[in-house]
Amino acid sequence: MYIFVNEKDEAMKTELAKQSAIRAKQDALTAEEEGKANVATAKYKQEVVKIATVIVAQKEYEVAELNAKKEDENRKAKIFIGQGEAEAARLKVKAGLTPQERVEWDYKTKVGVAAELAKVNVPSILVGGSDAKSGVSPMDAIGVNMLLDIMNKMDKKK
């Protein structure tokens, strides 16, 4: 059997075409699988970002929740302390002042009253009549004028 060169060339060309078709099909499958792999990679990268974001948000939420609990406990403690102080004050009032507290209270009261009285301005001249209905007479006015002159002279000597 003799195969002619042309038939041989044709057989080779046919075989090459089959191989090219198989290679093209394989390349298409490879490209499709690479595309799927790229999509999966991108999806998982976004999933990683999502998980990290969720974890950060969850941590912030838990920290805020713990801070709220802490503030609530601080508020309760302040109320408890205030109630204790109020009860102690109530018991002291009920029991009355100790002798030492009484002495201090009286001393501070007297010193405060004296200090305030020292600030009060009182007139240095008082004019009064024998009859409350009569008012001031002209002679009283002359007497007041003379007293003012005497006071001015005394002020100049100082």
Buried (B, 14 or more C-beta within 10 A) or exposed (E): EEEEEEEEEEEEEEEEEEEEEEEEEEEEEEEEEEEEEEEEEEEEEEEEEEEEEEEEEEEEEEEEEEEEEEEEEEEEEEEEEEEEEEEEEEEEEEEEEEEEEEEEEEEEEEEEEEEEEEEEEEEEEEEEEEEEEEEEEEEBEEBBEEEEEEEEEEEEEE
